[in-house]
Amino acid sequence: MSFATRLLLESDISRCVDIYFAAFQNPHSLACWPRGVPAVRSWWEAMFHDELHEPGSTWIKAVSHETGEIAAYCKWRQHEEGCVLETDLPQWPEGADARLCDETFGDWARKHLELMGGKGHMYLEMVATDPKFQGQGAGSQLMRWGLARADQDGVESYLEASPDAVRLYEHLGFHEAGRTDTWIENERVKPRTLYRNLFMIRPAKERR
């Protein structure tokens, strides 16, 4: 199956939130974001709206040539040299596990600052593929869009990864630069489960 890469539109947001909740079935996502809770879904949709036109960010989608459906989407953010990376966290929606969100997203933001603060780089902030399109190259196509931009600018690329995605990212040139382990347990995730998050960097290539 082939896909067209297009800019994400506001009219795509509801579909992309559906993709996110379907694609992320790991303990961290399930623990943080209860499915079927209106306040949580509204928070996600509002976040997309707020960040869609954020300076330095590019949201793109992979659209199936065969069906016209959005198969995957991602957010790339370009950070210029000398950038100041934010570590402030948002107000989480009612129903989310605020303690876990503060712990994990706070740790991840501080690690991003530690590893990449002040460096020009491309940050893959989010990528998700509809499960029925997984393994068909939609997500990889969107990743390569951002990596080509990084190569053109001669800068590193950075992302956070769960262990099941590491092989794909290594294939695209990323290597592990750090990791965090978090024990997760709440009413949605039992018994107590260890969740590992990896921080990965793809080296800069010579500017073309």
N, C-alpha and C positions, 0 to 999 in steps of 0.2 A: 504494500500500500504506500502511496506517496502523499505528501503533505505540502501545503503552501504555508509559508511563514508570513504572518500579517501582524500589524499592530493591534493590541487589544483595545476594544471599545467599551464604553460604559454599558452598552446593551449586552455585553458578554459577561458581566460580573456575576449574575445569578448562576449561570452555567459553570463558571470557574469555581464558585464556592461549592457547588455540587461535586465537581471534580476533586477539589481538595479533600472533602470529607470522605469520598469514596476511595481516594488513593492512599491516604495516610491512616493505616490501621495498626500502627505500632503502639506500644503501651503509653508512650509519652503523649501522642496526639489524643488517644482515647481518654487518658486521664485528665488532660487539660481541658478538652473541648467536648462536653456531652452532646451527642447527636440528638436532634429533634427538640432542642431548646430554643425558642424564638429569640431570646436575648442574645444567645451566642451567635446564631446565624446573622442577626441584624448587625452585630459588632463586626463580623467578618465582611459583610457587604459594605459597611461604612468605611472600614479600613481600606478596601479596594478603591472606593470612590475617592477617599482622601489622598491616597498615594499614587493614583493613576497618572497624574500630571506633576508628580514630585520632581523638582529639578535634579537632573543627573540620572533619573530612572527611566528605563525602557521596559514596558510590558509587552510581550509578544505572545502569539498563539500559533499553534500548528493546526491547520484546518484540513480535514480529509478531502482529497480531490474526488473521492468516490461518493461520500455521503454528505459533504458540506458541514459536518459536525466539527466542533472544537475537540481535538484529541488530546491536547496538552497546552499548557501555558507556562510562562516563567516571568520572573522579574529580575532584570539585570540593573545594577546600579554602578555608575562610574564615579569613583572617588579620585579627585585630583591630588597631585603631590602636595603635601602640607595640610591635607584634610584633617579636620577634627571629627573623630567618630563619636557619635552620641552613645551614651550608655543609659540614658533615662528610659524608663519603661512606661507603657500606657496604663490607663485604668482598665482592668480586665472586666469582662461582662459578668453579670449575675449568672451563676450556674457554673462558671469556669472554676478550676482549682487554682485560686489566686496564689496560694503559697507555692505550689509547684511551678506555676508560670514565673513568679518572681525569682525563684531559685534557678531554674534552668535558663530562661531567656536572659536573666541577669548575668549568669556565668558566661553564656555564649557571647553576649555583647562585650563583656570585659575581655574575653579572649580575643575577639576580633580587634579590639583596641591594642592589646598587647602585641599581637602578631603583625598587624597591618597599619597601625596608627601612623599618620604622616606620610605613608607611601601611596603613590598613585596606583590604583588597582581596579579591576572589575570584580564586583561582588555579586555572585549568584545568590540572591536573597531568598528566592523561592522557585521551585519547579515542581509541577505535578502533572501526571498523565492519567487520563481516564483508564481504569483497569481493563476495559475491553480493547483498548488500543496499546496496552503495554507490550513491549517486546517488538514493536514495529518501527521504531526509530523516531517517533514524534518528539519525545523529550530530548533525545540526543541531537536532533536537528536544531532545536532551540538553544541548546547549550553551545553548539558549534558557532551559532550566530554571535554570541557574546565572546567566545574565545577568539574568533577572527578579529573582532574589534580590539581585544586585548593585544593580539599579535601586531595589529596595525599600529597601535599606540606604543608598543614595546613595554607593556606593564604586566605585572603578575595578575593572576585570578585567584579568587578566594571563595570558599563555600564551607558550610557545615553539612555533615553527612551522618546518616544512620549506617550501621555496619552492612546492611544488605545492599546499599548502593555503592559501596566503596570500590568494588571491582570495575563498575562502569566508569567511575571518576578516574581511577588509575589508568584505564584504557585511554582516557582523554588527556592524560598527562599530569594529573594531580598526584600529590604525595601527602602523606599524613604529617601534620605539623604539631599535633597535640590531640588530647582527648579528655573527656570528662565522663565519670560514671555517676549515675543517680539511681538511688533506690526509690521505686514508685509503688505506692499502694493507696488506693482510695476505693470508693464504692463501685467504680467502673473497672478497676484493675486489681484483681486478686488472683493468687496470693502475691506477696511482695515480689517485685520483679526488678532486675537490674537493667537499666537502659544506658547504653553507651552512645555518646555523640562524638564524632571525630571532626577535627578542623583540618582542612586540606588546602594546599597552595599549589598552583600551577606556575612554574617559573616563567619569567618574561622571556620573550624571544626578541632578537634584534629588530629594531624598528625598520620597517620597509621603506 
